[in-house]
């Protein structure tokens, strides 16, 4: 009996993953992709906050300032062409819409305490469909397609 007490249990072996060979073959679940995009969209909104403040200031200061705001979308600003400016604003629109819908998804999961893998995957699909559809609609409006 003394031998069994002194004998240690075999411990599981863990190996380090090799990021260059293992990670390219790893398939991330859709829910994790949505979660990572939620973080990226939050960071993008934080980084573009000065642009948002400038856009708001230009749009409400006066009629002359509002016309310069509109000209940024028509002719660009300085060396930045209008299409590039619109593309940055479209990225901001996507960031807001994705962050909003993914945030609602996270609140829903917190309230429903019994979320399964399938529910997580389905809600991730809903988040992607809603955010990308609304981004496409607002992007079409931004670029003057309707």
N, C-alpha and C positions, 0 to 999 in steps of 0.2 A: 504494500500500500504506500510505503514511503517513496517508492520509485515512481508511482503514478502522480504523486503530488509534486515531485521535483521535475517531472517531465513537462516541458512547455508544450502548449498546443501549437500546431503549425500555423504560422501567420500567413495571410494571403500576400502574394507578391504583387507589387504595383510597379509599373514601368512608366518612365516619362514618355509623353507623346512627342513625336517629332513633328513639329509644326509644318515643315516643308513637305513631308511625305504623307502624314495622316490627315491633316485638315482639308486638303483639296478634295479628298474622297468622302468627306463627311457630309451627309445630307441633313441640313437643319430643318426642323419642323416649321411649318408655316407660321405657327404661333410665335416662335422665337424670332422669325424674320420681322413680323409685325412689331414685336417688342423692341427689337433693335432699331427699326425705323421710327418708332415712337421717341426713342432717345435722340436719334439723329435729327428728327424734326424739331424737337425742343431746343437742341443746340443751334440749329439753323435759325430759328426764330429769335433766339438770344443774340446771335451774331448780327442779324439784320434789324435789330431793334433801333439803332440810330437811323436807318433808312426809313423805318415806319414813322418815327418821330418827325423826321424831316418832311415826309410826305403829308403827314397830318398838319404840320405847321404851315406848309405851303398851301394846303387846300382850304384853310379856314382864316388866314390872316386878312386877305383883301381880295378884291376881284382881279387886280393885277397879279398878285401872287398865285391866284388860282389859274390864271392863264399861263403863267410860267410852269405851273404844275402840269397842265394839259399839254404844253409844248414838249415836256420831257417824254411824254408818250407818243407824240407825233414826230418830233425831229431829233430827240435825244438830248443829252446833256454834255456839253463840251465835246470830248473825243469819244464818248460812249454813244453808240447809235441807239435808236429807239427800240429796235428789235432785241438788243442785248438787255436794255433796261426792262423791257416787258418780260424777258426770260427770267430775270432775277425776281421780278414781282410774281411771276408764275410759280417759281420755286417757293416763294414766301406763301403763296396761296395754298400750294400743296402741303407745306409744312403745317400751316394752321389747320387745314381740313383733316389731315392725317392725325395730327396730335389731338384734335378734338374728338374724332371718332374712336381712336385707340384709347383715349382717356375715358370715354363713356364705356368702352368695353371693359377696361380695368375696374371701373366702379361697379359695373354690372357683375363682374366675377367676384368682387369683394362682397357684394350684397348676397349673392346666391351661394355662397360657401360650398356648394356641391357641384363644382364644375369638373366634368370629365375631359379626357383627352379629345374626344370627338366634339364636345361643346367648344373647347378651346380652338380646335381647328376650324369649326364652322363659323365661330365668331371672328376669327382672323380673316376668313374669306369675306365675310360681310364688311369688315373694316376696309379691306383693300378695294372691294367693289365700290363701296360708297365714296371713299376718299378719292379714288382715281376717276370715277364718273363725274363727281362734282368738280374736280380739278379740270377735267377735259371740257366741261360745259363753261366754266368761268374762263378758262384759257381761250376757248373759241370766242367768247365775248371780248376778252382783252385784246386779242389779235384782230378783231373786227370781222369775224366770219358771220355774225348775225347781229 
